[in-house]
Structure formats: C-alpha cells, structure tokens
Amino acid sequence: MIILNGEELEVINFHSGEMNFKNYSPKEKINNVEFFYDAKELYLLLMMLTDLRRTSEVTLFIPYLPYLREDRPIDNHLFTLKAFIENLNDLRLKEIVYFEGHVDVSKTLFKSRNILVSNVLFNIYHKDKFNVENDYIIFPDKGARARYSYEDFPDDVRFLVADKVRDENGKITSLDIKNLPDIKDAKCYIIDDLCCFGGTFLRVAEILKNAQCSEVHLCIGHAEPTIFKGDIFKSNLIDSVITTDSLLVSKKYDYDKLSICTCKSLYHEHLIDTWKYKTTFDIDKKGDDSNIHLNVTCMGETEDQYNKSIATMIVNENLEFDDLPSEINIDKDVIDLCKHFKTLKQLIDMYDVGPKNPILKDISITLHKAIYKITFPYILNSKKRKP
C-alpha cells in the first residue's frame, strides 16, 4: 500500500505485469509518502520517489524497511540491504522513519530514524498489569537485549535473557535461560523485533511454562504472515501476541489472542507526542522586506537526536544568529560554519551525486554529519520534556 499526502494510491496492473497509479497527484513543495510493505509495489515506490524528488522535498514513513535481515554480505548472495540503502540515499529524501530495524542503519541511511516499537506495544497493552516485584521481561537472545535500554521499560523491571546458538545454516541447535530464578506464578513478556514462524518464541515459552510461570505474552514490532503457518496460535504456550500491521496490512486476521496495532496510530498517537526531548520554537526570521514567522518542532528520543533535529532546523531554514530564540544558546561562529557547509553541499549537489560519483556522494553525507557533530556541543539550555 502506498499513501501520498494522506490519500491511498490506486494501483493499476497492466497485462505485462507493469504497474502505475490511477490517482497520482503530487504537491509542489513537499510530499509525504507512506509505504506499507508489498514486495510487488517496492519498485513502483522507488520510481515514484524519483519522480517526486525532481520538483519537491519528500518525507517517507516506511514502518517495515525492506532487506534489514540481510545485514551482512553472504557468499553468492546479492547484498540487498546495501543496494537498497544506496538507492534511498541517492534520492536525498527530507526524512525517512522506519520501525524496529533488525539492524539500526540510521547512521548509514541518510536522514533516517529507527524507532523501536515493541517496548511501546508493551507499555500500551501490558504496563498497567505488570508487577515489578513478580513479573519479568524476556529477551529471546543477546541481540534483542542489546536493542533496548532500561529506560524503555518500567522502573526496577527484571530482565531474563535466553542464550541461543545457531549452526552455520542458521538452524537453532540449543536455547536455554541460564540461572533461571523462581518464576512460579509470574507473568513473562517476550520482547523482540520480528517473528517469522515463531519457533524461537515457542521454545522460550516452553522453558518459562515448564518453570510454572502463569502467563507468557509476546510483543513484536513486525510479524510476517508466516506466523500463522507456525504453531503460536495452535499451542497454549503463548497467551497473547501484540504486533503492528507493518506486514499484515493487506488482510484481516481473526485470532482470539492476537492484537494488531496500526502503524499509523502507533506513530501519530503514541510516538510523536512522547519524545523524551521536544520543543516547539517560534522564530521570526528576518527577511529582506519583512519578517517571516516560523513554527518548528524539534524532537528526539535521545539528547543527541534532539540536538541533531535543532541543527537540521538551523541549516534547512538558513537561520542567522539573530533569528534564533533565546532557548537555543549557540555560538555565532557555529552558525556561520553551518552556512559554509550548506553552501559547499549545494555546489556538490549540482553534480551527479550517485553511484557514478561515489566520492562526491561520500563528501556530501560527511558534510551533513559534520554539521551535526560540530553543532552538538553548543546547543545548550534547551527545554526538555520528559515522557
């Protein structure tokens, strides 16, 4: 499914298998694109983004970022993740937001944000029932544990981490929870990013149920349709499954223990307004003839992300030192330096910055990173809002 500026685009399928849109009507200055995963429409999305970038800025909300599982080169395989990221980087989009990346590519994918949502799903559906003195958060492997921070969950929460071993073909050869405490009558909540058939989660749930825990609940950012071919909904090991519609948007699924939170509501109702750092700035930008009033919101899950958002605002809006509100305490020399960086980047962008010119492309990306890195230490005394 592809949505342009809030309107779902109707896809036309030709006899040859080629596709186009029936109601494609982009705006002039900025276009907001939402893509809910459909492998058949992925190439159509890239063509549309290419067309939009000829005349406008573009933001992309893509809850499931394709190819994140192929996070490293594999012999005799196309490195699809690297190729896909290079395609998106060449488009120079204004912003890309994706959910629960199996790997975090936000430092490689230009102007992107990876938002963890499994912990948010837990907080929406289970936080009020969670007893910190009795219940546990379960991570099915060390990778899942490394993905989330303690701040993502209630204070004083207790975590358990399963130890998973795979062979050279990716098959699980052993799975165990070492030093398992007494969890009799406890409720356990498994947190992870993605589910295929659910075999790993069932093995973890079996260990927990054998230790006499009372309930096992699963919170996952993405569920592939193959989850319904596995045994999660056939067995009694897992009591409930909470996920998003990132990969389940095309059909309706009716299972008693399944709850699906739409990505749109998750983002607009639970994420945008719950940033740890968020400030809306009222700015009177001095123009040649009159002042221009700007109302810009900067936000971030971490202080660095928040600072990056402010730096982006300063560069994109071409703000002068005297334009900045009192909440932003920053040296004039840094503002001048940002302007020089932007001028140099504009010169670089006049050329074909793409696969044929990888050096220019790397310079352009490095310039943006340099702006943020240099600006970070100087953005002080900004208003911060705790969740």
SVG drawing of the C-alpha trace seen along z (x, -y; Angstrom):
<svg xmlns="http://www.w3.org/2000/svg" viewBox="-12 -46 48 74">
<polyline fill="none" stroke="black" stroke-width="0.4" points="0.0,0.0 1.3,-3.4 -0.2,-6.6 0.6,-10.1 -0.3,-13.1 -2.9,-11.1 -4.6,-9.5 -4.1,-5.8 -3.0,-5.5 -4.9,-3.0 -2.5,-0.7 -3.2,0.2 -1.9,3.6 -1.2,4.0 -1.3,7.3 2.5,7.3 2.8,7.1 3.8,3.4 2.1,1.1 1.1,-2.5 -1.2,-4.8 -4.7,-5.8 -4.9,-8.8 -1.4,-10.2 -1.4,-14.0 1.7,-15.2 2.1,-18.6 4.7,-21.2 6.8,-21.9 6.7,-18.9 5.1,-15.4 4.6,-12.9 4.8,-9.3 3.8,-6.3 4.6,-2.8 3.1,0.3 5.1,3.3 4.1,5.0 7.1,6.6 5.3,6.1 5.0,2.4 8.5,1.8 9.9,0.8 6.9,-1.3 7.6,-3.2 11.2,-3.9 10.0,-5.2 7.5,-7.5 10.1,-8.8 12.4,-9.5 9.7,-11.5 8.7,-13.4 12.3,-14.5 12.6,-16.2 10.3,-19.0 9.8,-18.7 11.0,-17.7 9.8,-14.2 9.3,-12.5 9.0,-8.7 7.2,-6.8 8.1,-3.1 7.3,-1.0 9.0,2.1 12.3,1.2 12.9,4.0 16.0,6.2 17.1,5.4 17.6,9.2 20.4,9.3 22.7,7.2 26.0,8.6 27.4,10.0 26.7,13.7 28.6,15.7 26.8,16.0 24.1,13.6 23.3,10.0 23.9,7.7 20.3,6.4 20.3,4.2 23.4,2.2 21.9,1.8 18.5,0.7 20.1,-1.9 22.2,-3.3 19.1,-3.7 17.3,-5.7 20.4,-7.8 20.7,-8.8 17.2,-10.3 18.2,-12.7 14.8,-12.5 14.0,-15.1 13.3,-12.4 12.9,-8.6 11.1,-7.0 11.1,-3.2 10.1,-0.9 12.1,1.7 15.1,2.3 16.6,5.7 19.8,3.7 20.0,0.0 21.0,-1.6 20.1,-5.2 23.8,-6.2 24.1,-4.9 20.7,-5.7 20.6,-9.5 18.3,-11.5 16.6,-8.4 15.2,-7.4 14.9,-3.9 12.0,-3.9 11.8,-0.9 8.1,0.1 8.0,3.5 8.6,1.8 6.0,-0.8 3.5,2.0 4.3,3.5 3.7,0.1 0.4,-0.3 -1.1,3.1 0.7,4.5 2.4,1.9 -0.6,1.3 -0.8,5.0 2.9,5.5 4.1,6.2 7.8,5.3 8.1,7.5 6.9,10.6 6.9,10.4 9.7,10.5 10.7,9.0 12.2,11.8 14.6,11.3 15.0,14.4 18.6,13.7 21.5,11.3 20.8,9.3 17.3,8.4 18.7,7.5 21.2,5.1 18.5,3.4 16.5,2.0 17.6,-0.2 16.4,-0.1 14.6,-3.4 12.2,-1.7 10.5,0.2 9.1,-0.4 11.5,-1.3 13.0,1.6 11.9,4.1 13.7,7.5 15.1,9.0 15.9,12.5 17.9,13.3 17.9,16.6 21.1,18.0 20.6,19.1 23.1,21.0 22.7,21.5 24.7,23.7 26.3,22.5 22.9,22.8 21.1,20.6 19.3,23.5 18.9,23.3 20.9,26.0 20.3,25.0 18.4,22.5 18.4,22.0 17.8,19.4 20.8,19.7 20.3,19.1 16.6,19.1 15.1,17.8 11.9,19.0 9.2,17.7 6.3,19.7 3.0,17.7 4.9,14.8 3.8,13.2 6.5,13.1 6.7,10.8 8.8,11.7 10.1,8.6 11.7,8.8 11.6,7.1 10.4,9.7 8.6,13.0 8.7,15.5 7.2,18.8 7.7,18.3 9.8,21.3 12.3,19.4 9.5,17.8 7.8,21.1 11.0,22.7 11.4,19.8 7.8,20.0 8.1,23.7 11.0,23.1 9.0,20.5 5.9,22.6 7.8,25.6 9.1,23.4 5.5,22.8 5.1,19.1 1.4,18.3 1.3,16.4 3.6,15.7 2.9,12.7 4.7,11.8 5.3,8.2 6.9,7.9 7.4,5.0 6.8,7.0 5.0,10.2 5.4,11.9 2.3,13.6 4.1,16.9 3.4,16.6 0.0,18.1 1.7,21.2 3.6,21.8 2.3,23.2 2.0,20.0 -1.8,19.8 -2.2,23.6 -0.4,24.2 -1.2,22.9 2.4,21.8 1.9,18.2 -1.2,16.5 -1.2,13.3 0.6,11.8 0.8,8.0 2.2,6.7 1.8,4.0 0.2,4.2 3.6,3.4 3.5,6.7 -0.2,7.6 -1.9,4.6 -3.4,6.3 -5.7,8.8 -7.8,9.1 -6.8,11.7 -9.2,13.1 -7.4,14.9 -8.5,14.5 -5.1,14.0 -3.8,11.6 -3.9,7.8 -2.7,5.7 -1.8,2.0 -1.8,0.0 1.4,-1.7 -0.3,-5.0 -2.0,-5.2 1.2,-4.0 3.2,-6.7 0.7,-9.6 -0.9,-8.8 1.8,-7.2 5.2,-8.2 5.2,-11.7 3.9,-13.1 6.1,-11.0 9.6,-12.1 11.8,-12.5 13.1,-15.8 10.7,-18.0 10.4,-21.8 8.3,-23.9 10.2,-27.1 8.5,-30.3 11.0,-32.0 10.8,-35.4 13.2,-35.1 14.4,-38.4 13.8,-38.7 14.8,-41.4 11.5,-43.3 9.7,-41.8 10.0,-39.1 8.9,-35.5 7.3,-33.7 8.3,-30.0 6.8,-27.5 9.2,-24.5 9.1,-21.5 12.4,-19.7 12.3,-16.4 14.4,-13.3 14.4,-10.1 17.9,-11.0 19.6,-14.3 21.9,-13.7 18.9,-13.1 17.2,-16.3 20.4,-18.3 20.6,-16.9 17.0,-18.0 17.8,-21.5 20.9,-21.6 18.8,-20.4 16.4,-23.2 19.1,-25.8 20.6,-24.6 17.4,-23.8 15.8,-27.2 19.0,-29.1 18.7,-30.8 21.0,-33.7 22.4,-34.1 19.9,-36.9 17.0,-34.7 17.4,-32.1 15.1,-32.1 16.6,-32.5 16.1,-28.8 18.9,-28.0 22.2,-29.1 24.7,-28.6 27.9,-30.5 27.7,-32.8 30.8,-31.1 28.9,-27.8 26.0,-29.3 28.5,-30.8 30.2,-27.4 26.9,-25.7 26.2,-28.2 29.5,-27.4 28.8,-23.7 25.4,-24.2 26.9,-26.4 29.5,-23.7 26.9,-21.0 24.8,-22.9 27.8,-23.1 28.3,-19.3 24.6,-18.6 24.8,-20.4 26.8,-17.4 25.6,-13.9 26.0,-12.7 25.3,-9.0 26.8,-5.6 28.9,-7.1 30.4,-9.6 30.9,-7.8 33.5,-10.2 31.2,-13.2 28.4,-11.2 30.6,-10.4 31.7,-14.0 28.1,-15.2 27.0,-12.7 30.1,-13.6 29.3,-17.3 25.9,-16.7 27.3,-14.6 30.0,-17.2 27.3,-19.9 25.6,-17.9 28.8,-16.8 30.2,-20.3 26.8,-21.8 26.1,-19.2 28.3,-20.7 27.0,-24.2 23.2,-23.6 22.6,-24.2 19.8,-25.2 17.1,-23.9 13.7,-23.0 13.3,-19.2 10.1,-17.4 10.2,-14.0 7.7,-11.3"/>
</svg>
